[in-house]
C-alpha cells in the first residue's frame, strides 16, 4: 500500500472514530454495519450514552467477553487495525498524550504501545492512560494478531513449531474470530523447551515471549485460561489485580499461589489451572533469575556479593515446572531480590536459572549476608515448589492407577478406550495363539487313566 493511500485511510478512519453524537438518533450513521451487528450490546451495556463513536467502541471493548459472536467480530476487526498501527487508536493517543511525551518521546508512533506496556512504565502512567493500556494488553493476550511485534519476531519459530495454530490465522472462519492465546501458548511452551536445548529460538523471539510472560505476572487477565477458571476465586480472595504498597507489589498470581499452597482453592478448575500456571512459571523462570522480578530485586545485593564467580551454564536443578527458567518471569521475586542479585550474582550471566541457583546457594549459606525480604521470598518459593512437586506425584499416581474390572463389560470398555488398545489386543491374541500352538504340538498333558480304563 502506498503512503498516500495509507494516509487517506488513516484520516478517514480517525474521522469516523471522532464523530460526536450531538443527535443520538443518528449515531448509527457513523458505521451502519457496526451499529447493526452490535445494536443489542450497545443498548445492554449502555454504550449508547457515549459522546462519540470511539467511546461507543471502547465501551464494547471493555465488555468484550459478554458480546455476541457478530458484535465480537466487528470489535475484533477494529482491534486488529489499531494494533497494527497505534496512531489509529485515537482513544490511546488522546488519553496517553502526556505519558507518551514523557516516557516514549522517541518511539515510533505506530508502535508506541510497545513502550507504554513496559512493566516498569505501565505502573507510572496516569490513571486514564493506564486503564486504556491495560485494556489493550488484555486484548493482545487473546490473539497474537493483536500483538504484531511478537508475531513478526517469532514468525519463523511459529511456522516451524506451531504450524497447526498458525494455520488458523489464514482460515476464513478464524478471520474475525479470537484464537484465545493459542499461538502465544504454543510459543511459551517452546520457550520452556528451549531451556533444555530441545529447540532453538531467536533472540528477538525470546525477548518478545519474555515480555509477554512478565506482563502476565501483573494481570491475571493476560493469562486467559487461568483467569476464566479462577474469576470467582480472584474476586473472593484477590480483589485487586496489583496491590501496591511502599514501592513494592503483590500480584493476583502470588495470591493464587498462596491459596494453592494452603489448599484454600475449592474450585477444581481453578485449582488445576493454578497448578498448571505454577508449573509453567517454574520452568520459565528457571531460564534466568531476571524473569522473576521480585526474587531479582530481593536478592540483587546478595547475588552480587555471593555469586560473583558463578560459571555461566545450564541450571543444575529444576523446581517444579514454572518459576525458575528466568527470575524476570516472576516479578514479585525479582523485586524482592534485585538488590541482593546485584550484590551477590553480579557476574552471573542471566539464563537457564543461573542467577536463581546463585541466590538459592547464597540463602543456604550461613556466611552470606542476604536481605530478609529476599530470603523470605526464596523460602516461600521453595515451599510452593515442594507443594507443586507433591501435586505432580499425586496427579501421576492417580492417573496411572488402574482398578481391576468387575465384569466382562468393564473389561471390554477398559480395553476399547485404552490408548494402546491395538497393542493389548495384539498381545492377547498372541498369547491365545501360543497356547493353541502348544496344545497342537504337544498334545494333552493330563493323565490318560480314564481313557485307558474305558478301552479295557
Secondary structure, 3 states (H helix, E strand, C coil): CCHHHHHHHHHHHHHHHCCECCCHHHHHHHCHHHHHHCHHHHHHCCHHHCCEHHHHHHHHHHCHHHCCHHHHHHHHHHHHHHHHCHHHCHHHHHHCHHHHHHHCCCCCHHHHHHHHCCHHHHCCCCHHHHHHHHHHHHHHHHCHHHCHHHHHHCHHHHHHHCHHHHHHHHCHHHCCCCCCCHHHHHHHHHHHHHCCCCCCCCHHHHHHHHHHHHHHHHCHHHCHHHHHHHHHHHHHHCCCCEEEECCEEEEHHHHHHHHHHHCCCCCHHHHHHHHHHHHHHHHHHCCECCECHHHHHHCHHHHHHHCCCCCCCCCCCCCCCEECCECECCHHHHHHHHHHHHHHCCCCCCCCCHHHHHHHHHHCCCCCCCCHHHHHHHHHHHHHHHHHHHHHHHHHHHHCCCCCCCCHHHHHHHHHHCCCHHHHHHHHHHHHHHHHHHHHHHCCCCCCHHHHHHHC
